[in-house]
Amino acid sequence: MHFPYKLIDLTHTLDKNVPAWDDGCAFETHVKFDYAQCEGDVKFRVQSFSMYACAGTHMDVASHCVPGGAEIDAIPLNELIAPCNVIDVSARAHETYLVQPSDIEPFETIHGKIQPHSIVMIKTGWSRFWPDALRYRNNYVFPTVS
């Protein structure tokens, strides 16, 4: 089977150092039952984890900010797979940078008009602060989209 798209993994690994939106721990894992506790030949581990809904790499949905907005399970998978355009503003983005139509126009001059039903991602470069939760949160001041 020929897959016509290039897939790019944008995830960050979940661990206890994932930046949280407060000073708490955004992700924790615990071993509930371990191999040495198993009787017989079959050995296994049972783990549990807890995390904030907006921790790590995630997809935000309307219900996060809009009462009655769509929850994640209401979005069909086929609506999450589409051609993607990445507009890179990282060379000029700073903590109060506001992505505007003037950032999109040069992209379209080079790559052509962004097609309906395609996905647009904005690369701000803010992920460089990921390992430092305080700098990443930055008092909730970071590049945004107008």
C-alpha positions in Angstrom: 0.0 0.0 0.0 1.3 3.5 -0.9 0.7 6.1 1.7 0.8 9.5 0.0 1.8 11.6 3.0 5.0 12.1 5.0 4.2 11.5 8.8 6.1 13.6 11.3 6.0 12.8 15.0 5.5 16.0 17.0 5.1 14.4 20.4 7.0 15.1 23.6 7.7 12.2 26.0 5.5 12.1 29.1 7.4 12.0 32.3 7.3 13.8 35.7 9.1 16.9 34.2 6.3 17.7 31.7 5.4 21.3 32.1 2.1 21.8 33.9 -0.1 24.9 33.9 0.5 25.3 37.6 3.5 24.2 39.7 2.1 20.7 40.1 3.1 17.5 38.5 1.4 17.1 35.1 2.1 13.4 34.7 2.7 10.6 37.2 3.0 6.8 36.8 2.9 4.2 39.5 3.6 0.5 39.5 0.6 -1.1 41.2 1.7 -4.8 40.8 5.1 -5.9 39.7 6.7 -9.1 38.2 8.1 -10.3 41.5 4.6 -10.4 43.0 3.3 -12.8 40.3 2.9 -16.5 41.2 3.5 -19.1 38.5 5.2 -18.8 35.1 3.3 -15.8 33.8 4.9 -12.5 34.9 3.5 -9.1 34.3 3.4 -5.5 35.5 0.3 -3.4 36.2 0.8 0.3 36.1 -1.4 3.3 36.6 -0.9 6.9 35.5 -2.5 10.2 36.1 -2.1 13.4 34.1 -3.7 16.8 33.5 -5.9 16.9 30.5 -3.7 19.5 28.8 -0.4 18.0 29.7 2.2 17.1 27.1 1.4 16.9 23.4 -2.3 17.0 23.0 -5.0 18.2 20.7 -7.2 20.9 22.2 -10.9 20.9 21.5 -13.7 23.4 21.6 -15.0 22.1 25.0 -11.9 23.4 26.6 -13.0 27.0 26.1 -16.6 26.9 24.8 -19.4 25.6 27.0 -21.2 22.8 25.0 -18.3 22.7 22.5 -17.2 19.4 20.9 -15.4 16.9 23.1 -12.4 14.9 21.6 -14.5 11.8 21.1 -16.9 13.7 18.9 -14.2 14.4 16.3 -14.1 11.7 13.6 -10.7 10.3 12.9 -11.1 11.1 9.2 -11.3 14.8 10.1 -7.9 14.6 11.8 -6.0 13.4 8.7 -5.5 15.9 6.0 -2.7 17.7 4.1 -0.8 19.9 6.5 0.9 23.3 6.0 3.5 24.4 8.5 4.1 28.1 8.7 7.4 28.7 10.5 7.6 32.0 12.4 10.2 30.8 14.8 12.9 33.2 13.5 10.9 36.2 14.6 8.5 34.9 17.3 9.0 36.1 20.8 6.9 35.8 24.0 4.3 38.4 22.9 4.4 37.6 19.1 1.0 37.6 17.5 0.8 35.5 14.3 -1.2 37.5 11.7 -2.3 37.2 8.1 1.0 38.9 7.1 2.8 35.7 8.3 0.6 33.6 6.0 1.0 35.6 2.8 4.7 34.8 2.3 4.0 31.1 2.9 1.3 31.2 0.2 3.5 33.1 -2.2 6.1 30.2 -2.0 3.8 27.2 -1.6 0.5 28.3 -3.1 -2.8 29.1 -1.6 -3.7 27.0 1.5 -6.5 24.7 0.4 -9.8 24.3 2.2 -10.0 21.4 4.7 -6.2 21.3 5.1 -4.5 21.6 8.5 -2.3 24.7 9.3 0.3 24.5 12.1 2.2 27.4 13.3 5.8 26.7 14.3 6.8 29.4 16.9 9.9 27.7 18.3 8.5 27.9 21.8 9.1 24.2 22.3 12.8 25.1 22.9 11.6 26.0 26.5 9.9 22.6 27.0 12.4 21.2 29.5 12.0 24.3 31.7 8.4 24.4 33.0 8.7 27.9 34.4 10.2 29.3 31.2 7.7 27.3 29.1 4.7 28.7 31.0 6.3 32.2 31.2 3.5 33.5 33.3 1.1 32.4 30.5 2.7 34.8 28.0 3.8 33.1 24.8 3.3 33.5 21.0 -0.3 33.3 19.9 -2.4 33.3 16.8 -4.6 36.4 16.1 
